[in-house]
Amino acid sequence: QVQLVESGGGLVQAGGSLRLSCTASGYTFSSYAMGWFRQAPGKERDFVATITRTGDRTYYKDSVKGRFTISRDNAKSTVYLQMNSLKAEDTAVYYCAAARFPAAAGRTYDYWGQGTQVTVSS
């Protein structure tokens, strides 16, 4: 069956960096765009970034542009989210997801991971 497994979350001080990974199995990874979303306590799930099937184009939420970078390695069936200059407001559970095409709307995505917690202390 399809599985998306996130890793790399943790506790970091403001201004620090983390790299999230999401490894997929059970489907043809290179046939799907990938996205990262996040959900802070008491808030709705929010789009962070997305990348095309080949990795040639990326799109970001405005508040993370210049700080976060999404990338993928199709040979490893893995998508990454490099997060730099982290802020307290980046604290959330981060989810990866797979869709037929890149999009900001969560309803577009077919498969979801279980999430990894990122906590940024100020």
N, CA, C and O atoms as a DFTB+ gen file, in Angstrom:
488 C
 N C O
     1  1       0.833      -1.182       0.000
     2  2       0.000       0.000       0.000
     3  2       0.877       1.244       0.000
     4  3       2.077       1.177       0.264
     5  1       0.256       2.373      -0.299
     6  2       0.982       3.629      -0.347
     7  2       1.391       4.066       1.060
     8  3       0.598       4.031       2.002
     9  1       2.644       4.474       1.168
    10  2       3.139       5.028       2.427
    11  2       4.001       6.245       2.156
    12  3       4.830       6.240       1.245
    13  1       3.808       7.271       2.936
    14  2       4.671       8.442       2.959
    15  2       5.145       8.599       4.396
    16  3       4.338       8.741       5.314
    17  1       6.453       8.571       4.581
    18  2       7.004       8.610       5.936
    19  2       7.931       9.814       6.072
    20  3       8.981       9.887       5.434
    21  1       7.518      10.753       6.916
    22  2       8.319      11.951       7.160
    23  2       9.323      11.708       8.281
    24  3       9.101      10.886       9.170
    25  1      10.417      12.430       8.221
    26  2      11.412      12.393       9.286
    27  2      12.171      13.710       9.291
    28  3      12.062      14.505       8.357
    29  1      12.938      13.935      10.347
    30  2      13.777      15.116      10.413
    31  2      13.260      16.244      11.284
    32  3      13.945      17.249      11.473
    33  1      12.068      16.088      11.811
    34  2      11.540      17.121      12.687
    35  2      12.266      17.140      14.019
    36  3      13.071      16.257      14.315
    37  1      11.972      18.160      14.820
    38  2      12.599      18.260      16.139
    39  2      12.472      19.645      16.705
    40  3      11.694      20.470      16.227
    41  1      13.259      19.884      17.745
    42  2      13.277      21.174      18.431
    43  2      14.511      21.945      17.999
    44  3      15.619      21.410      18.013
    45  1      14.325      23.191      17.617
    46  2      15.442      24.020      17.158
    47  2      15.212      25.444      17.643
    48  3      14.072      25.877      17.818
    49  1      16.293      26.157      17.856
    50  2      16.166      27.556      18.258
    51  2      15.846      28.434      17.055
    52  3      16.169      28.091      15.918
    53  1      15.221      29.546      17.315
    54  2      14.939      30.503      16.247
    55  2      16.241      30.889      15.549
    56  3      17.268      31.127      16.185
    57  1      16.163      30.943      14.221
    58  2      17.336      31.224      13.418
    59  2      18.061      29.986      12.947
    60  3      18.945      30.064      12.093
    61  1      17.692      28.843      13.498
    62  2      18.328      27.593      13.137
    63  2      17.737      26.961      11.895
    64  3      16.884      27.544      11.226
    65  1      18.205      25.755      11.596
    66  2      17.798      25.047      10.376
    67  2      17.412      23.610      10.690
    68  3      17.894      23.006      11.648
    69  1      16.533      23.085       9.855
    70  2      16.176      21.670       9.866
    71  2      15.958      21.227       8.428
    72  3      15.587      22.030       7.572
    73  1      16.189      19.954       8.170
    74  2      15.840      19.387       6.871
    75  2      14.893      18.223       7.091
    76  3      15.233      17.237       7.745
    77  1      13.705      18.357       6.536
    78  2      12.711      17.290       6.590
    79  2      12.861      16.396       5.367
    80  3      13.198      16.857       4.276
    81  1      12.606      15.126       5.569
    82  2      12.597      14.158       4.480
    83  2      11.267      13.434       4.474
    84  3      10.623      13.281       5.511
    85  1      10.869      12.995       3.307
    86  2       9.644      12.210       3.169
    87  2       9.921      11.135       2.128
    88  3      10.145      11.439       0.956
    89  1       9.905       9.892       2.554
    90  2      10.171       8.778       1.664
    91  2       8.875       8.060       1.331
    92  3       8.094       7.699       2.211
    93  1       8.670       7.864       0.045
    94  2       7.423       7.287      -0.444
    95  2       7.612       5.852      -0.897
    96  3       8.704       5.459      -1.307
    97  1       6.548       5.076      -0.824
    98  2       6.547       3.711      -1.338
    99  2       5.121       3.336      -1.716
   100  3       4.160       3.951      -1.254
   101  1       4.998       2.321      -2.559
   102  2       3.682       1.819      -2.931
   103  2       3.058       2.471      -4.147
   104  3       1.934       2.134      -4.517
   105  1       3.759       3.391      -4.772
   106  2       3.271       4.009      -6.010
   107  2       4.489       4.523      -6.771
   108  3       5.605       4.519      -6.251
   109  1       4.262       4.965      -8.005
   110  2       5.360       5.460      -8.829
   111  2       5.644       6.905      -8.446
   112  3       4.941       7.822      -8.872
   113  1       6.672       7.095      -7.645
   114  2       6.974       8.399      -7.063
   115  2       7.126       9.474      -8.134
   116  3       6.606      10.580      -7.985
   117  1       7.834       9.154      -9.209
   118  2       8.130      10.154     -10.238
   119  2       6.896      10.578     -11.042
   120  3       6.975      11.520     -11.831
   121  1       5.784       9.913     -10.860
   122  2       4.547      10.260     -11.566
   123  2       3.704      11.273     -10.796
   124  3       2.649      11.693     -11.272
   125  1       4.157      11.658      -9.632
   126  2       3.392      12.556      -8.780
   127  2       4.198      13.789      -8.405
   128  3       5.393      13.712      -8.120
   129  1       3.510      14.935      -8.413
   130  2       4.053      16.109      -7.754
   131  2       3.998      15.878      -6.254
   132  3       3.220      15.058      -5.766
   133  1       4.839      16.613      -5.525
   134  2       4.877      16.464      -4.068
   135  2       4.707      17.816      -3.403
   136  3       5.094      18.853      -3.942
   137  1       4.126      17.779      -2.236
   138  2       3.928      19.018      -1.499
   139  2       4.224      18.838      -0.023
   140  3       4.210      17.732       0.517
   141  1       4.492      19.977       0.609
   142  2       4.613      20.022       2.062
   143  2       3.535      20.958       2.603
   144  3       3.296      22.037       2.060
   145  1       2.903      20.528       3.663
   146  2       1.892      21.309       4.366
   147  2       2.256      21.331       5.845
   148  3       3.090      20.548       6.300
   149  1       1.635      22.218       6.580
   150  2       1.865      22.251       8.021
   151  2       0.583      22.634       8.743
   152  3      -0.292      23.296       8.185
   153  1       0.492      22.205       9.991
   154  2      -0.670      22.527      10.818
   155  2      -0.194      22.879      12.212
   156  3       0.363      22.046      12.928
   157  1      -0.423      24.118      12.581
   158  2      -0.089      24.588      13.925
   159  2      -1.265      24.301      14.861
   160  3      -2.395      24.146      14.397
   161  1      -1.017      24.230      16.160
   162  2      -2.103      23.948      17.111
   163  2      -3.237      24.958      16.991
   164  3      -3.012      26.168      17.015
   165  1      -4.449      24.450      16.864
   166  2      -5.617      25.313      16.779
   167  2      -5.828      25.984      15.445
   168  3      -6.723      26.817      15.302
   169  1      -5.008      25.632      14.453
   170  2      -5.136      26.255      13.134
   171  2      -5.391      25.207      12.069
   172  3      -5.197      24.012      12.289
   173  1      -5.828      25.677      10.912
   174  2      -6.072      24.767       9.806
   175  2      -4.746      24.389       9.139
   176  3      -3.743      25.094       9.249
   177  1      -4.784      23.258       8.449
   178  2      -3.624      22.847       7.674
   179  2      -3.337      23.882       6.584
   180  3      -4.256      24.407       5.955
   181  1      -2.061      24.164       6.372
   182  2      -1.652      25.267       5.512
   183  2      -0.596      24.793       4.527
   184  3       0.301      24.028       4.879
   185  1      -0.715      25.256       3.293
   186  2       0.261      24.943       2.254
   187  2       1.608      25.579       2.570
   188  3       1.667      26.706       3.064
   189  1       2.700      24.850       2.283
   190  2       4.050      25.384       2.477
   191  2       4.791      25.465       1.149
   192  3       5.291      26.526       0.777
   193  1       4.861      24.335       0.429
   194  2       5.637      24.299      -0.813
   195  2       5.201      23.103      -1.633
   196  3       4.658      22.130      -1.109
   197  1       5.452      23.196      -2.945
   198  2       5.183      22.073      -3.820
   199  2       6.214      22.025      -4.933
   200  3       6.839      23.034      -5.257
   201  1       6.387      20.844      -5.518
   202  2       7.403      20.638      -6.550
   203  2       6.812      19.728      -7.626
   204  3       6.055      18.803      -7.330
   205  1       7.172      20.005      -8.875
   206  2       6.670      19.209      -9.983
   207  2       7.281      17.813      -9.989
   208  3       8.189      17.510      -9.214
   209  1       6.767      16.972     -10.877
   210  2       7.222      15.576     -10.931
   211  2       8.722      15.467     -11.182
   212  3       9.404      14.627     -10.596
   213  1       9.216      16.323     -12.056
   214  2      10.634      16.255     -12.406
   215  2      11.501      17.139     -11.521
   216  3      12.727      17.044     -11.556
   217  1      10.879      17.985     -10.742
   218  2      11.627      18.900      -9.882
   219  2      12.053      20.176     -10.571
   220  3      12.859      20.933     -10.030
   221  1      11.520      20.431     -11.774
   222  2      11.981      21.604     -12.516
   223  2      11.308      22.891     -12.058
   224  3      11.795      23.984     -12.346
   225  1      10.199      22.765     -11.351
   226  2       9.525      23.969     -10.854
   227  2       9.079      23.769      -9.404
   228  3       8.662      22.684      -9.002
   229  1       9.182      24.843      -8.648
   230  2       8.773      24.832      -7.250
   231  2       7.923      26.060      -6.949
   232  3       8.053      27.095      -7.603
   233  1       7.060      25.935      -5.960
   234  2       6.180      27.028      -5.560
   235  2       6.140      27.054      -4.033
   236  3       6.192      26.014      -3.375
   237  1       6.045      28.272      -3.485
   238  2       6.133      28.419      -2.033
   239  2       5.062      29.351      -1.486
   240  3       4.586      30.254      -2.174
   241  1       4.701      29.113      -0.252
   242  2       3.909      30.079       0.520
   243  2       4.775      31.324       0.689
   244  3       5.985      31.218       0.893
   245  1       4.173      32.477       0.605
   246  2       4.940      33.727       0.646
   247  2       5.827      33.836       1.880
   248  3       6.968      34.289       1.787
   249  1       5.320      33.430       3.014
   250  2       6.051      33.636       4.265
   251  2       7.291      32.748       4.409
   252  3       8.098      32.960       5.314
   253  1       7.448      31.763       3.530
   254  2       8.638      30.897       3.612
   255  2       9.590      31.103       2.443
   256  3      10.677      30.526       2.420
   257  1       9.193      31.920       1.472
   258  2      10.076      32.164       0.317
   259  2      11.400      32.736       0.777
   260  3      11.444      33.643       1.608
   261  1      12.486      32.194       0.227
   262  2      13.815      32.651       0.605
   263  2      14.369      31.970       1.835
   264  3      15.560      32.088       2.125
   265  1      13.517      31.251       2.570
   266  2      13.986      30.537       3.771
   267  2      13.888      29.022       3.603
   268  3      14.746      28.286       4.090
   269  1      12.843      28.555       2.914
   270  2      12.618      27.124       2.722
   271  2      12.910      26.737       1.277
   272  3      12.703      27.524       0.354
   273  1      13.398      25.506       1.097
   274  2      13.649      24.975      -0.237
   275  2      13.122      23.551      -0.323
   276  3      13.502      22.686       0.466
   277  1      12.249      23.322      -1.286
   278  2      11.759      21.970      -1.535
   279  2      12.571      21.365      -2.678
   280  3      12.896      22.042      -3.654
   281  1      12.890      20.089      -2.540
   282  2      13.620      19.380      -3.593
   283  2      13.220      17.913      -3.548
   284  3      12.577      17.456      -2.603
   285  1      13.609      17.194      -4.577
   286  2      13.253      15.776      -4.617
   287  2      14.358      14.971      -5.283
   288  3      15.131      15.485      -6.092
   289  1      14.411      13.691      -4.920
   290  2      15.315      12.736      -5.536
   291  2      14.457      11.554      -5.973
   292  3      14.095      10.706      -5.157
   293  1      14.139      11.505      -7.242
   294  2      13.244      10.448      -7.726
   295  2      13.875       9.065      -7.620
   296  3      13.162       8.073      -7.471
   297  1      15.170       8.988      -7.693
   298  2      15.846       7.691      -7.558
   299  2      15.685       7.128      -6.152
   300  3      15.723       5.913      -5.954
   301  1      15.504       8.021      -5.175
   302  2      15.342       7.595      -3.794
   303  2      13.889       7.701      -3.324
   304  3      13.581       7.407      -2.169
   305  1      13.006       8.121      -4.222
   306  2      11.586       8.284      -3.872
   307  2      11.431       9.163      -2.632
   308  3      10.648       8.860      -1.732
   309  1      12.174      10.231      -2.605
   310  2      12.212      11.088      -1.420
   311  2      12.080      12.558      -1.819
   312  3      12.661      13.012      -2.805
   313  1      11.306      13.273      -1.031
   314  2      11.192      14.717      -1.166
   315  2      11.727      15.346       0.117
   316  3      11.581      14.791       1.206
   317  1      12.343      16.507      -0.031
   318  2      12.970      17.186       1.093
   319  2      12.382      18.577       1.271
   320  3      11.844      19.182       0.344
   321  1      12.508      19.056       2.503
   322  2      12.195      20.456       2.779
   323  2      13.315      20.994       3.661
   324  3      13.392      20.689       4.851
   325  1      14.175      21.797       3.053
   326  2      15.240      22.454       3.800
   327  2      14.678      23.745       4.373
   328  3      14.183      24.599       3.638
   329  1      14.757      23.880       5.690
   330  2      14.185      25.040       6.369
   331  2      15.294      25.796       7.088
   332  3      15.924      25.273       8.008
   333  1      15.522      27.020       6.663
   334  2      16.552      27.872       7.261
   335  2      15.894      29.085       7.911
   336  3      14.730      29.395       7.655
   337  1      16.664      29.761       8.752
   338  2      16.181      30.973       9.424
   339  2      14.813      30.740      10.048
   340  3      13.892      31.537       9.867
   341  1      14.693      29.660      10.771
   342  2      13.399      29.285      11.331
   343  2      12.923      30.295      12.366
   344  3      13.711      30.891      13.101
   345  1      11.603      30.464      12.395
   346  2      10.954      31.395      13.306
   347  2       9.971      30.624      14.197
   348  3       9.563      29.509      13.873
   349  1       9.611      31.228      15.299
   350  2       8.665      30.576      16.201
   351  2       7.359      30.254      15.483
   352  3       6.732      29.233      15.765
   353  1       6.948      31.111      14.565
   354  2       5.691      30.884      13.852
   355  2       5.753      29.743      12.851
   356  3       4.734      29.385      12.260
   357  1       6.937      29.162      12.651
   358  2       7.050      27.967      11.808
   359  2       6.724      26.690      12.594
   360  3       6.657      25.608      12.012
   361  1       6.525      26.809      13.883
   362  2       6.195      25.655      14.710
   363  2       4.884      25.032      14.249
   364  3       3.856      25.705      14.171
   365  1       4.934      23.730      13.944
   366  2       3.756      23.025      13.430
   367  2       4.116      21.562      13.217
   368  3       5.277      21.165      13.306
   369  1       3.088      20.777      12.933
   370  2       3.314      19.440      12.395
   371  2       3.386      19.582      10.883
   372  3       2.501      20.169      10.259
   373  1       4.439      19.043      10.305
   374  2       4.670      19.144       8.865
   375  2       4.317      17.820       8.197
   376  3       4.722      16.748       8.648
   377  1       3.550      17.919       7.107
   378  2       3.094      16.758       6.368
   379  2       3.583      16.825       4.928
   380  3       3.603      17.899       4.326
   381  1       3.975      15.688       4.378
   382  2       4.206      15.625       2.944
   383  2       2.993      14.958       2.294
   384  3       2.248      14.218       2.938
   385  1       2.819      15.237       1.016
   386  2       1.668      14.715       0.302
   387  2       1.993      14.595      -1.176
   388  3       2.890      15.267      -1.686
   389  1       1.249      13.724      -1.861
   390  2       1.464      13.458      -3.281
   391  2       0.210      13.781      -4.073
   392  3      -0.905      13.460      -3.662
   393  1       0.412      14.427      -5.225
   394  2      -0.709      14.796      -6.092
   395  2      -0.310      14.605      -7.547
   396  3       0.876      14.525      -7.864
   397  1      -1.294      14.533      -8.424
   398  2      -1.007      14.357      -9.850
   399  2      -0.343      15.590     -10.444
   400  3       0.397      15.489     -11.423
   401  1      -0.605      16.759      -9.854
   402  2       0.037      17.970     -10.331
   403  2       0.245      18.898      -9.140
   404  3      -0.472      18.783      -8.146
   405  1       1.213      19.819      -9.216
   406  2       1.511      20.694      -8.075
   407  2       0.370      21.648      -7.798
   408  3      -0.220      22.206      -8.723
   409  1       0.059      21.835      -6.540
   410  2      -1.055      22.695      -6.163
   411  2      -0.905      23.119      -4.716
   412  3      -0.209      22.475      -3.931
   413  1      -1.574      24.222      -4.374
   414  2      -1.583      24.691      -2.993
   415  2      -2.770      24.149      -2.205
   416  3      -2.770      24.179      -0.974
   417  1      -3.762      23.664      -2.902
   418  2      -4.968      23.180      -2.229
   419  2      -4.781      21.747      -1.748
   420  3      -4.447      20.856      -2.529
   421  1      -4.997      21.541      -0.476
   422  2      -4.823      20.213       0.095
   423  2      -5.718      19.153      -0.521
   424  3      -5.349      17.981      -0.592
   425  1      -6.909      19.574      -0.971
   426  2      -7.863      18.609      -1.531
   427  2      -7.354      18.001      -2.837
   428  3      -7.888      16.994      -3.303
   429  1      -6.322      18.607      -3.429
   430  2      -5.745      18.098      -4.672
   431  2      -4.915      16.852      -4.443
   432  3      -4.685      16.075      -5.369
   433  1      -4.468      16.659      -3.218
   434  2      -3.505      15.614      -2.919
   435  2      -4.179      14.287      -2.606
   436  3      -5.185      14.229      -1.898
   437  1      -3.594      13.216      -3.155
   438  2      -4.164      11.878      -3.020
   439  2      -3.626      11.128      -1.803
   440  3      -4.359      10.383      -1.153
   441  1      -2.363      11.324      -1.503
   442  2      -1.718      10.563      -0.443
   443  2      -1.056      11.514       0.544
   444  3      -0.540      12.566       0.166
   445  1      -1.081      11.122       1.820
   446  2      -0.544      11.958       2.895
   447  2       0.291      11.127       3.861
   448  3       0.011       9.955       4.111
   449  1       1.331      11.775       4.397
   450  2       2.095      11.150       5.463
   451  2       1.457      11.416       6.811
   452  3       0.426      12.082       6.906
   453  1       2.084      10.886       7.856
   454  2       1.556      11.018       9.214
   455  2       2.027      12.296       9.906
   456  3       1.455      12.702      10.918
   457  1       3.043      12.916       9.376
   458  2       3.500      14.186       9.929
   459  2       4.705      14.057      10.832
   460  3       4.955      13.005      11.420
   461  1       5.451      15.150      10.933
   462  2       6.589      15.228      11.840
   463  2       6.546      16.595      12.522
   464  3       6.296      17.614      11.877
   465  1       6.793      16.603      13.825
   466  2       6.681      17.834      14.595
   467  2       7.936      18.684      14.459
   468  3       9.057      18.197      14.606
   469  1       7.725      19.955      14.177
   470  2       8.806      20.943      14.181
   471  2       8.459      21.989      15.223
   472  3       7.393      22.603      15.168
   473  1       9.361      22.191      16.173
   474  2       9.162      23.184      17.218
   475  2      10.330      24.150      17.212
   476  3      11.487      23.747      17.334
   477  1      10.017      25.432      17.069
   478  2      11.046      26.471      17.036
   479  2      10.905      27.306      18.294
   480  3       9.871      27.933      18.523
   481  1      11.947      27.309      19.106
   482  2      11.906      28.075      20.351
   483  2      12.471      29.467      20.119
   484  3      13.470      29.650      19.424
   485  1      11.803      30.441      20.722
   486  2      12.235      31.831      20.519
   487  2      13.115      32.303      21.666
   488  3      13.571      33.446      21.664
